[in-house]
Amino acid sequence: MPRKVILDMDPGVDDAIALCVALAEPEFDLLAVTATGGNVGPKQATLNVQTIIEQVDPARWPRIGAATPDQLLRTDARHLMGTDGFCGANFPVAELHNRHNSIKVLSDEIRGAAGEVTVIATGPLSNIASLLQAEPDLATEIGHLIILGGAVAGPGNITAAAEFNIYCDAESARQVFQSPVTKTLIPVDVSSQVMLGLDVLEKLKHSGSRTAQFLSKILPNAFRMQRQVLGLEALAVHDVVAVTAAMHPNLFTTEPLHGDVETAGELTHGATVFDRRIVTDSRPNMDVAVDVDADGVLRYILGRLEAGV
């Protein structure tokens, strides 16, 4: 039986790839895609979720959740992904009327299949924190929460100490970390081990799928901006690594750890802190990925993209 999944995301290029992979995964029953601000502002994030689904046009449309318009975030990633989040692709999209808020969609779908839903959060944790604050009982109704964010054994990627998703809304991240939800964290020092090379553009040329056509419009500029801003010839696909963790947890090595988030530090705001002392009173509150079979993850990603929708 397909696994019931909700993606909570802030599209972005790597989120777009992640959603394409999830839509092409026959073992996923993708119930909903809920938008949150992060890579781009809340309104643009909502439009981008709609754009991806319209462009790929899956046979079974997931519900779309709209990001809270007045969501407060500490930064964004427009310097890497452009103002539209898709590196200037500028897809035409008509704004939907009568949209449900992301938090309502999350609540509806989780309550409709209590204990069965895997939520994959690839953006800031604002929606998840707001959901748990409004409806605390849902903490035990979420089957599994997979969080992309934080850093365990390496530096941050937005400041010297902090990873982007956690830094954007550290207070929400701390609430979620401290909640009793069953959760797995995929930190940036693990997700950054999986890089998509330029050869993917050639592979997509040979696929006639709508997925391939959509990605062929955004990836060339994404590679170009990655090279100009970061000096890299490959594209980090952090969000897709989190989706892969839901499908193939065997590709990851995890440790049960107690994690928390720094919300007061001037230099360390948004840093994730893990208690790895030999003797400690802290009890693990999540499983944390500490290693990954990067080749295995990349094979899975490329396989799903070539299969497409």
N, C-alpha and C positions, 0 to 999 in steps of 0.2 A: 504494500500500500504506500503511495507517495507520502512524503513527509510534509506536513503543513508548515509553511514558512511565511514570515513577514519580513520584508526588507525595510529598515528605517535608514534613510540615506540623504546625502546632501550633494546631489549630482552637479558637477564634476565628471571629468573624463574617466577616471578609474571607477567611479560609481556606475557610469554608463556601461562600461565593460562588465562590471559585476552583475548588473541587472540583465544584460544580454545572456550571460552565462546561466543565471538563474532561470530565465525564461526558456532556455534551451535544455534544461535539465529535466528529463522525464520523471525522475524520482522526487521532484519538488511539486507540491501543490501550492503555488504562490498565491496566497490569499489576498495580500495587499502590499502596496508600496507606499510608505508614509514619508513625506518630505520633512526635512529640517534644514534650517539655514546652516551654513558652514563654509564650504568652498565658495558659495555665492550666498546672496541674501535670501531670506525666507520666500519671498514672492518668486524670485527666479528659480529657486530650488523646486518649488511646486510646478512651475511651468516646465522645468527640465524633466521631472518625472513623467509628466504627461507627454512630452515630446518623445522620450525614449520609447514609451509604450506605443504611441501612435506610429512611429517610424518602423518599429519591429512588428507591430500588429499581430500579437499572439492570438491563437484561436480562443483562448480563455483569458479574458482581461482580468487582471487583479484590480481590487479597489484602490483608489488613489486617495491618500490623505494629504490635506493641505497644511503647510507649515504655519505656525502662529505668526501673523504679520509683524507684531511688535517684539519678536524674539530678540533678545540682547546677546550679542556675541562679541568676543574680544578681538577677533581678527577675521580675515577671509583669505582665499587663495586666488584672487583674480590676477595676481602677478604671474601665476603659472598657467591659468586656464582661461583668461580673458573675462570680460564682463558678463558674457553669457554662460560661462562655465564649460563651453564646448570649443574653446580656442577660436572663436569667431565664425563658427559654422552657421549660426543664425538661422535655425530652422523655423519655418512659419508654424505658429501654433495659436489656436484660438483659446482664450482663457475660459475655463468651464464655469458655469454658474451653479449655485447651490452645492458647492463642494463641502464635504465633511472635513472637519479638523482632524489632523493626524492622530491626536490623542483619543478622539472618539472612535476612529477607525481601529486603532490598536485595542481599545477596550472592547469593542463589539466582537472583533475576531478572536481575541483571547478568551473571552467569556463563552463564545460560541463553540469552542473546542478546548475546554479547560484541561490543562496539563499536556496538551498535544502539540502546541505551537512552538516552533523555534523562531525566535526573533533575532535577526542579524542586524546589529547596529553598526553602520560604517561611517557615521558622522558624529557630531557632538551629541551628548546624551540628554539633551534638553527635553525631548519628547518622553523618553523613558522615565526620567526623574519626575516630570509633571504628572505622568500617568500614575506612578507609584505614590506620589503625594496626594493625588485626588482619590485614588482607590487602592489603599494599602493592601487589601486582601488579594489583589492581583499578583503580588509578589510570589505567592505560592501556586498561582494558576498558570504562570508562564512555564512551559515545559523546559526551555533552555534559552538562555540569552548569550549570544556570541558578540563580544565587544571588540571592535577594532580600535586600538588606542594605547597610549602609554608607552613607556620604555622600561626595560628591565636591566639589560646588560650593555646599554649603549647610550649615546646622547639623544636629546630630543631632535625634532626636525623643524621646529618653529622657533624655539629658543635653545640655549645650551642645555637646559634641564627638561624641557617639556615637549611632548608630542602634540601635533596640531589639534586633533579632535578633543583631547582632554583640556588643552589650554583654552580653546574657544569658550568652553563653559565648564570650568573646573568645579564650581559649586554643584552643578547637576551631576557631574561625574562622581563626585564624592558621595552624594546621596545614593547613587546606584551601586557603587562599590560597597557601601555599608548596608545595603538592603539584603534580605534573605533569598533573593532570586538565585536559582542555580545558574551559574555563569562561567564562561570561559573567555579569557582575555587573549587576544592576538596582538602583541606589542609590535612597535615599529621596527625594533631590531630583528624580529623574526620576519615580518611581512616584507621588509625591504630586501630580503634575500631572493625574492622572486621578481625578475625583470623581464619585460616583454621587449624583444629585439625588433629591429626594422624588418626582419624577414616575415613578420606577421602580415605586413602589407601585401606581400607577394602571395601568401597563402589565402588571404581574403579575396584576391582577384579571381581565384579559381572557384570560388563559391558563389552561387547565384542567390543565396539567401538574403532576406531583408536585413538580417543582422549584419552580414558582410557589407551590404550597401550602406547601411547607416554608419558603421564604424569606419568605412573607407572615407567618409566625409569629415570625420573629426580627428582620426589618428595622425595623418600627415602633419597637420599644424601642431598637434600635441607633441610629437617628437621634435618638431622644430623649436617650440617654446622651451621644452625640457633642455635642449642643447644650448639655447641662448641664455637661459636663466641659471641653469645648474651645471652646464658643461657636460651633460650626460648624453650618450648615444642610445640609451635604452630607457624604457618607461617603467617606473615603479607602479605596480598594480596592487597596492595594499588591500583595497576593498575586495578584490576578487579572491585574495588569499583567505579572507574571512568567510566568503561564500564557500570556498573549497573546504574549509574546516568543518562546515556543517554537513557536507556530503561525504568527506573522506577524513574523519578525525584520525585515522591510522597513519596519516602522513605527518602528524605532528607529535612531538614529545612535550608533555605537559607536567607541571608540578603543582600540587596544591599549596597555595601561599596566601598569606594575609596581605592585602593591598589597600592602600589609602592614597588620597590625593592632597597635595599641598595647595591650600587656598589663600594663605596669608603672606607667603614669602615675596619679597621684592624681586629677587633674582630667580626664584624657584617656583613661581606661581604656575600651577598646572602640572608640576612634576609628580610622577607616580612613585610611591615609596612602598617597598616590599620587605616584610620582616623575614630575613633569612638567617637570623641568629640560631645557634645550636640550641640554646635554652631560651624559651620565650613563653609568655602567657598568651600571646596572640594565637587565635585559632584561624586556620585557613578559611577564607571567604570566597575563593574562586580558584579555578584551575587556570594556570598561566602557561602559555606556549613558550618553551625555552629553546626549541629547535624545530626544524622543518625539513622535510625531503623536498627541497626546492625544485629539483628536476621532475619529481612526481607531480607536484602542484602545477608546474608549467605545462606538462603533458596533458593534464586534465583540462586546464584552461583552453589550450589550443584545440583540443579535441571538441570541446563544447562550442567554441567559436566557429570552427569549420563545419560542425553539424548545423548550427544556426537554427533559426525559426523560419 
